Amino acid sequence: MPEFELTASPSPEELAAITDALAAFNTGDVGPSDRRSLAVLIRDTDGQVTGGLSGFTAWGWLFIQMLYLPEALRGTGVSGKILAKAEEEARARGCRGAWIDTFSPQALHAYRRQGYEVFGELEDFPQGRIRSFLRKSL
């Protein structure tokens, strides 16, 4: 019987053992993911990153992991421009869809304005909010 260890601080090598094994399994099961990072950065006049989008493409989809706008840029249409840049690159990489999740009502509204549609929800995640999962065909 294997031993189990619960830890709140796994080492990078321990995590790599899991991710590498899962990646190898998935490649054998459904083929290579062709996973590639993707970011759209917002820089201030000093060249410092103040926000933007980060994610990756894999198996023909763009996954947007994070999108952050500094307060001064919210409500100005910048999120739509950032999403459009990421989607354009995803199309160039052969992606057929994009997905993102959020528990922010303002972000949900912004993503819907850009053509994303809700395909699933988790209630009370975090408590008092709904985490929405959205997708868009590219």
C-alpha positions in Angstrom: 0.0 0.0 0.0 1.4 3.5 -0.9 2.1 6.1 1.8 0.3 9.4 1.8 1.7 12.7 2.9 -0.4 15.8 3.3 1.6 19.0 2.9 0.9 22.7 2.4 4.4 23.3 1.1 5.3 20.8 -1.7 8.7 21.4 -3.3 8.9 22.3 -7.0 10.4 18.9 -7.7 7.5 17.1 -5.9 4.9 19.1 -8.0 6.9 18.4 -11.2 6.6 14.7 -10.5 2.8 15.0 -10.6 2.6 17.4 -13.5 5.1 15.6 -15.6 3.3 12.2 -15.1 -0.1 13.7 -15.8 1.3 15.4 -19.0 2.7 12.1 -20.2 -0.5 10.3 -19.5 -2.6 13.0 -21.3 -0.3 12.9 -24.3 -0.7 9.2 -24.6 -4.5 9.5 -24.1 -5.4 12.4 -26.4 -2.1 13.5 -28.0 0.3 16.4 -27.4 -1.2 19.6 -25.9 1.2 22.0 -27.7 0.9 24.1 -24.5 2.3 27.6 -25.0 2.2 30.6 -22.7 0.5 33.7 -23.8 0.5 37.2 -22.2 -0.7 40.7 -23.1 1.1 43.1 -20.9 0.2 46.7 -19.9 3.2 48.9 -19.2 3.4 52.3 -17.7 5.6 55.1 -19.1 8.5 53.7 -17.1 8.1 50.3 -18.7 6.8 48.6 -15.5 4.0 46.0 -16.0 0.9 47.4 -14.3 -1.6 44.8 -15.5 -2.6 42.6 -18.4 -3.6 39.1 -19.3 -1.8 35.8 -18.8 -2.8 32.3 -19.9 -1.9 29.6 -22.4 -3.0 27.8 -25.4 -3.3 24.0 -25.4 -5.3 21.4 -27.4 -6.8 24.1 -29.6 -8.1 26.3 -26.8 -7.0 29.6 -25.2 -7.3 29.5 -21.4 -7.2 33.0 -19.8 -5.8 32.4 -16.3 -5.7 36.0 -15.2 -6.8 39.4 -16.5 -6.1 42.4 -14.3 -6.6 46.1 -15.1 -5.4 49.0 -13.0 -8.3 51.0 -11.5 -7.7 53.9 -13.9 -8.2 51.7 -17.0 -11.4 50.0 -15.8 -14.5 50.9 -17.8 -12.4 52.3 -20.7 -12.7 49.4 -23.1 -9.1 48.2 -22.4 -10.2 44.7 -21.3 -11.9 44.2 -24.7 -8.7 45.3 -26.5 -6.6 42.9 -24.4 -8.9 40.0 -25.0 -9.0 40.7 -28.7 -5.1 40.6 -28.9 -5.0 37.3 -27.0 -7.8 35.9 -29.2 -6.0 37.0 -32.3 -2.8 35.2 -31.2 -4.8 32.1 -30.2 -6.4 32.0 -33.7 -2.9 32.3 -35.2 -1.9 29.3 -33.1 -4.9 27.3 -34.5 -7.2 27.7 -31.5 -11.0 27.2 -32.0 -12.1 28.5 -28.7 -11.3 30.5 -25.5 -12.4 30.1 -21.9 -12.1 32.1 -18.7 -13.6 32.1 -15.2 -14.5 34.9 -12.8 -16.4 35.7 -9.6 -16.4 39.4 -10.3 -19.8 40.8 -11.6 -18.0 43.6 -13.4 -15.6 41.2 -15.2 -18.6 38.9 -16.0 -20.3 41.8 -17.7 -17.1 42.8 -19.6 -16.6 39.2 -20.9 -20.2 38.9 -22.0 -19.8 42.2 -23.9 -16.9 40.6 -25.8 -19.0 37.6 -26.9 -18.2 35.1 -24.0 -21.1 33.0 -22.8 -21.5 31.3 -19.5 -21.3 27.5 -19.6 -21.2 26.7 -15.9 -21.4 28.2 -12.5 -20.3 27.4 -8.9 -22.5 29.1 -6.2 -20.8 30.5 -3.1 -17.3 30.5 -4.6 -16.3 32.6 -2.8 -19.1 32.8 -0.3 -21.8 35.2 -1.5 -20.6 35.2 -5.1 -21.0 33.0 -8.1 -17.9 31.8 -10.0 -18.9 31.8 -13.7 -17.1 29.8 -16.4 -17.3 31.4 -19.8 -16.3 30.3 -23.4 -16.2 31.9 -26.8 -15.8 30.3 -30.2 -12.8 31.7 -32.2 
